[in-house]
Amino acid sequence: MHFEEDGEKDRFYSRLASIPGINPMPSVGDWILLHVEQPSDLARKVNRRLAPGMVSVPRGMDGAVRVQVGDPKDNELLFRTIREVVA
């Protein structure tokens, strides 16, 4: 799904940037790349709480995870889960 037209990706990006320790990076498509301290740990904890594959660790990129932009409700759930995991 493409939510870029209605600004959902920008809104989600800004929400993620408000979490201490999470640094969104410019990203293309329906994905947002996040620079984080412990990517494997973050991905494992979030995926365990939500669903496998919600957060993935891209190959060849140290210190990063990627999340897919979904609808506003799914994005808010993912945002809250990431915030709780890194708190």
PEGI-V451106 format. One record per pair of residues at least 6 apart in sequence whose C-alpha atoms are under 7 Angstrom apart, sorted by the first residue. I is the first residue (numbers start at 1). GAP is how many residues later the second one is. D is the distance in Angstrom with one decimal. If there is no record, write none. Layout:
# PEGI-V451106
{{I;GAP;D} {I;GAP;D}}
This chain:
# PEGI-V451106
{{2;28;6.5} {3;6;6.3} {8;64;6.9} {9;60;6.2} {12;63;6.7} {13;11;6.6} {16;6;6.7} {16;8;6.8} {16;63;6.4} {17;6;5.7} {17;7;5.9} {19;64;6.1} {21;15;6.2} {22;12;6.3} {22;13;6.1} {22;14;5.4} {23;11;5.4} {23;12;5.0} {23;13;6.6} {24;8;6.7} {24;9;5.8} {24;10;4.3} {24;11;6.1} {25;8;5.5} {25;9;5.9} {25;10;7.0} {27;6;6.0} {30;38;5.7} {30;39;5.2} {31;35;6.5} {31;36;5.6} {31;37;4.4} {31;38;5.7} {32;34;5.5} {32;35;5.4} {32;36;6.3} {33;31;6.6} {33;32;5.9} {33;33;4.4} {33;34;6.6} {34;30;5.4} {34;31;5.3} {34;32;5.9} {35;28;5.6} {35;29;4.5} {35;30;6.7} {36;27;5.5} {36;28;5.6} {37;26;6.0} {38;25;6.5} {39;18;6.5} {39;24;5.7} {39;25;5.6} {39;26;5.7} {40;17;6.6} {42;43;7.0} {43;12;5.1} {43;13;6.0} {45;40;6.9} {46;9;6.8} {46;35;6.4} {46;36;6.4} {47;6;6.2} {47;7;5.7} {47;8;6.3} {54;13;6.4} {55;10;6.5} {55;11;5.8} {55;12;5.1} {56;9;5.5} {56;10;5.4} {56;11;6.8} {57;7;6.4} {57;8;4.5} {57;9;6.4} {58;7;6.3} {58;8;6.9} {69;6;6.6}}
